[in-house]
Amino acid sequence: MAIVLAVISVALLVATHRVQLELLGVDWPVGLLFGAAFQIVTCVFLYSATGSRLPLVVLGSLWGILAMPLMGRGVGGGVLMPAVIGEQAQYSGWIVQGLGLGIPFLVAAAITAVRLRRR
């Protein structure tokens, strides 16, 4: 289940991370916000369905492996360096990597902290 959700998550986050919406004169990064919300919902679902933190670790680990071919030095952003388009660095590629990798591990760490505190 975590493998399938990792594939969907990578495809969704990489495809939508540059989407912006102008509202009240401000460009809101709705692609990144949607991606973060999707990762959180995915983590909650995986933990609810399995009762284990292992699928969250699998999701975070696979996310990095599956996203690596899509995160070159091109338009979407780079793994080691941000992409540069028109003399402007594109940091959304780094942010989407942080969301994709970080959220599952942070949720697993939060669950661990809650479990340890209950003891």
N, C-alpha and C positions, 0 to 999 in steps of 0.2 A: 504494500500500500504506500509506503514512504517513497519507494522508487518511482511509482507512477506520479505521485504528487510532486516529486522533485522535478520530473520532466515537465509537467504542466507549469510549475512555478517558474522554472527557468525561462520557458517559452513566453509566459505571460509577462514576467518582470522585464526581460530584455526587450520585448516588443513594445511595451508601453512606458518605459522609464523616461522618455523624453516628452511625453504628452503634457502640455500646459494649457491652462484655462485662464483667460483674463476676466477677472471679476473685481469690480470697483477700482479699476486702474492698477491692480496688482496681478502679476502672473503667478498663478498657483501651480505648483508641480503635482497635478492630480495623478499623473502616472506613478510617481514615487509614493504618493499617499495611498493610492489604490494597491500598489505592490506591497507596501508595508502591512496594510490591512489584510491582504490576501495571505501573506506569510503568517500573521498572527492567527487568523482563522484556521489555516492549515495546521498549525502547531496545536491549537486547542482541539481540533478534530482528531489528530493523530493520538494525542494523549488521552482523549475521552474514549476513543475506540479501542485502544490497546491497554491503557493503564500503565504504560511503561514509557520511560524517557528514551529508550533506544531508538525508536523511530524518529525522534527529533534530532538525535545525533546523526542518524543516517541521512535525514533530509538536509541538514547543514553541510555534511561532508560531500554528499552527492551534488549539492548545488554548486559548489566550487568546481568540481570536476566537470559537470555538464556545461557550465557557463564558460569555461576556459576557452573553447574554440570560438565562441561568439564575442569574446572580449579582447580583440586585438587592438592595434593602434589606429583603428579606423574611426568611423563616425560615431559608433556607439560608446566609445570610451576605451581606455586601455587598462590592462591588468597592472602594469608597473608604472605607467605614465598616463595621465589623462589625455584624451584626444584633443587636438587643437583644430578648430574650424574657424577660419577667418580671423586668425590671430587671437582667438578667445579660447581659453582652456575649458573643456567640457567635463565638469566634475560629476555629472550625473552618473557616469559609468562607474566611478568609484563608490558613489552613494548606493547604487543598486547592488553592487557586490557586498557592501556592508550590510544592507538589509537582508539580502538572500542568505548570507553566511551567518550573520550575527543574531538575527531574531531566533532561529531554532536553538542555538546554543544558549542564548539569554533566557529563553523560556525554560529550557532544561535546567539551567542553573537556578532559576527562581523556584521551580518545583523541588529541586534538591534542598534549597534553603528552607522552604516551608516544611518539608518532611523532617529535616534535622531539628527545626525549632519545635516541632510537636513532640519530640522525644523527651 
